[in-house]
Amino acid sequence: MKNITPSQERTQPGRGSAQRKGASVVAGIALLPFVLVGLAVAGVVLAVGLIWAAAWAIVIAVAGAFIVAGLAAVVAFLRVQQDRDGQQR
């Protein structure tokens, strides 16, 4: 006759299982500083990227303002030239 154990006894975790769980918790805690450093580095990279993006936005805005001012000056100059040509005729 076979030795059949009740299902409750079969599902009870053994001592080795608890030790493995404890070891994985210790390993997770040991890796925690690396995770935190990684998050800190990612935050710094993100902040630097946002600062660079803001700086480039300012540069592009200033360049755009100069372009618009230059075009306005050209249009004003051409209007003055047309007015002079119209008055000379």
ChimeraX commands (.cxc) that place a marker at each C-alpha (Angstrom):
marker #1 position 0.00,0.00,0.00 radius 0.5
marker #1 position 1.24,3.46,-0.89 radius 0.5
marker #1 position 1.91,6.11,1.70 radius 0.5
marker #1 position -0.56,8.90,0.80 radius 0.5
marker #1 position -0.21,12.17,2.71 radius 0.5
marker #1 position -3.12,14.56,3.14 radius 0.5
marker #1 position -3.11,17.60,0.86 radius 0.5
marker #1 position -2.52,20.03,3.75 radius 0.5
marker #1 position 0.73,18.36,4.66 radius 0.5
marker #1 position 1.94,18.40,1.07 radius 0.5
marker #1 position 1.40,22.15,0.62 radius 0.5
marker #1 position 3.21,23.17,3.80 radius 0.5
marker #1 position 6.42,24.99,2.85 radius 0.5
marker #1 position 9.55,23.37,4.18 radius 0.5
marker #1 position 12.33,25.01,6.07 radius 0.5
marker #1 position 14.45,25.31,2.96 radius 0.5
marker #1 position 11.74,27.36,1.27 radius 0.5
marker #1 position 11.70,29.89,4.12 radius 0.5
marker #1 position 15.48,30.15,4.01 radius 0.5
marker #1 position 15.39,30.78,0.27 radius 0.5
marker #1 position 12.75,33.48,0.78 radius 0.5
marker #1 position 14.90,35.11,3.42 radius 0.5
marker #1 position 17.91,34.99,1.13 radius 0.5
marker #1 position 15.97,36.64,-1.69 radius 0.5
marker #1 position 14.79,39.39,0.67 radius 0.5
marker #1 position 18.38,40.00,1.77 radius 0.5
marker #1 position 19.49,40.07,-1.87 radius 0.5
marker #1 position 16.71,42.55,-2.68 radius 0.5
marker #1 position 17.76,44.79,0.20 radius 0.5
marker #1 position 21.39,44.53,-0.92 radius 0.5
marker #1 position 20.40,45.67,-4.43 radius 0.5
marker #1 position 18.28,48.57,-3.15 radius 0.5
marker #1 position 21.16,51.12,-3.11 radius 0.5
marker #1 position 21.89,50.37,-6.76 radius 0.5
marker #1 position 18.23,50.92,-7.64 radius 0.5
marker #1 position 18.16,54.20,-5.72 radius 0.5
marker #1 position 21.39,55.40,-7.35 radius 0.5
marker #1 position 19.96,54.47,-10.74 radius 0.5
marker #1 position 16.80,56.46,-10.04 radius 0.5
marker #1 position 18.87,59.42,-8.86 radius 0.5
marker #1 position 21.00,59.33,-12.02 radius 0.5
marker #1 position 17.87,59.10,-14.16 radius 0.5
marker #1 position 16.42,62.11,-12.34 radius 0.5
marker #1 position 19.59,64.14,-12.90 radius 0.5
marker #1 position 19.67,63.19,-16.58 radius 0.5
marker #1 position 16.02,64.19,-16.93 radius 0.5
marker #1 position 16.62,67.51,-15.17 radius 0.5
marker #1 position 19.66,68.28,-17.33 radius 0.5
marker #1 position 17.67,67.36,-20.43 radius 0.5
marker #1 position 14.84,69.69,-19.42 radius 0.5
marker #1 position 17.32,72.50,-18.76 radius 0.5
marker #1 position 18.91,71.97,-22.17 radius 0.5
marker #1 position 15.47,71.93,-23.80 radius 0.5
marker #1 position 14.55,75.19,-22.08 radius 0.5
marker #1 position 17.86,76.75,-23.14 radius 0.5
marker #1 position 17.34,75.73,-26.75 radius 0.5
marker #1 position 13.77,77.03,-26.63 radius 0.5
marker #1 position 15.11,80.42,-25.53 radius 0.5
marker #1 position 17.77,80.39,-28.26 radius 0.5
marker #1 position 15.17,79.51,-30.90 radius 0.5
marker #1 position 12.78,82.19,-29.61 radius 0.5
marker #1 position 15.50,84.86,-29.72 radius 0.5
marker #1 position 16.57,83.79,-33.21 radius 0.5
marker #1 position 12.94,83.87,-34.32 radius 0.5
marker #1 position 12.52,87.36,-32.88 radius 0.5
marker #1 position 15.57,88.56,-34.82 radius 0.5
marker #1 position 14.23,86.98,-38.02 radius 0.5
marker #1 position 10.83,88.62,-37.57 radius 0.5
marker #1 position 12.45,91.99,-36.76 radius 0.5
marker #1 position 14.68,91.68,-39.83 radius 0.5
marker #1 position 11.73,90.88,-42.08 radius 0.5
marker #1 position 9.76,93.80,-40.63 radius 0.5
marker #1 position 12.72,96.10,-41.33 radius 0.5
marker #1 position 12.93,94.84,-44.93 radius 0.5
marker #1 position 9.19,95.38,-45.43 radius 0.5
marker #1 position 9.41,98.90,-43.95 radius 0.5
marker #1 position 12.41,99.71,-46.15 radius 0.5
marker #1 position 10.61,98.49,-49.28 radius 0.5
marker #1 position 7.52,100.55,-48.41 radius 0.5
marker #1 position 9.64,103.66,-47.98 radius 0.5
marker #1 position 11.32,102.96,-51.32 radius 0.5
marker #1 position 7.94,102.54,-53.02 radius 0.5
marker #1 position 6.67,105.78,-51.48 radius 0.5
marker #1 position 9.75,107.63,-52.76 radius 0.5
marker #1 position 9.31,106.15,-56.22 radius 0.5
marker #1 position 5.65,107.17,-56.20 radius 0.5
marker #1 position 6.48,110.74,-55.14 radius 0.5
marker #1 position 9.16,111.14,-57.82 radius 0.5
marker #1 position 6.75,110.33,-60.64 radius 0.5
marker link #1:1,2 radius 0.2
marker link #1:2,3 radius 0.2
marker link #1:3,4 radius 0.2
marker link #1:4,5 radius 0.2
marker link #1:5,6 radius 0.2
marker link #1:6,7 radius 0.2
marker link #1:7,8 radius 0.2
marker link #1:8,9 radius 0.2
marker link #1:9,10 radius 0.2
marker link #1:10,11 radius 0.2
marker link #1:11,12 radius 0.2
marker link #1:12,13 radius 0.2
marker link #1:13,14 radius 0.2
marker link #1:14,15 radius 0.2
marker link #1:15,16 radius 0.2
marker link #1:16,17 radius 0.2
marker link #1:17,18 radius 0.2
marker link #1:18,19 radius 0.2
marker link #1:19,20 radius 0.2
marker link #1:20,21 radius 0.2
marker link #1:21,22 radius 0.2
marker link #1:22,23 radius 0.2
marker link #1:23,24 radius 0.2
marker link #1:24,25 radius 0.2
marker link #1:25,26 radius 0.2
marker link #1:26,27 radius 0.2
marker link #1:27,28 radius 0.2
marker link #1:28,29 radius 0.2
marker link #1:29,30 radius 0.2
marker link #1:30,31 radius 0.2
marker link #1:31,32 radius 0.2
marker link #1:32,33 radius 0.2
marker link #1:33,34 radius 0.2
marker link #1:34,35 radius 0.2
marker link #1:35,36 radius 0.2
marker link #1:36,37 radius 0.2
marker link #1:37,38 radius 0.2
marker link #1:38,39 radius 0.2
marker link #1:39,40 radius 0.2
marker link #1:40,41 radius 0.2
marker link #1:41,42 radius 0.2
marker link #1:42,43 radius 0.2
marker link #1:43,44 radius 0.2
marker link #1:44,45 radius 0.2
marker link #1:45,46 radius 0.2
marker link #1:46,47 radius 0.2
marker link #1:47,48 radius 0.2
marker link #1:48,49 radius 0.2
marker link #1:49,50 radius 0.2
marker link #1:50,51 radius 0.2
marker link #1:51,52 radius 0.2
marker link #1:52,53 radius 0.2
marker link #1:53,54 radius 0.2
marker link #1:54,55 radius 0.2
marker link #1:55,56 radius 0.2
marker link #1:56,57 radius 0.2
marker link #1:57,58 radius 0.2
marker link #1:58,59 radius 0.2
marker link #1:59,60 radius 0.2
marker link #1:60,61 radius 0.2
marker link #1:61,62 radius 0.2
marker link #1:62,63 radius 0.2
marker link #1:63,64 radius 0.2
marker link #1:64,65 radius 0.2
marker link #1:65,66 radius 0.2
marker link #1:66,67 radius 0.2
marker link #1:67,68 radius 0.2
marker link #1:68,69 radius 0.2
marker link #1:69,70 radius 0.2
marker link #1:70,71 radius 0.2
marker link #1:71,72 radius 0.2
marker link #1:72,73 radius 0.2
marker link #1:73,74 radius 0.2
marker link #1:74,75 radius 0.2
marker link #1:75,76 radius 0.2
marker link #1:76,77 radius 0.2
marker link #1:77,78 radius 0.2
marker link #1:78,79 radius 0.2
marker link #1:79,80 radius 0.2
marker link #1:80,81 radius 0.2
marker link #1:81,82 radius 0.2
marker link #1:82,83 radius 0.2
marker link #1:83,84 radius 0.2
marker link #1:84,85 radius 0.2
marker link #1:85,86 radius 0.2
marker link #1:86,87 radius 0.2
marker link #1:87,88 radius 0.2
marker link #1:88,89 radius 0.2
view
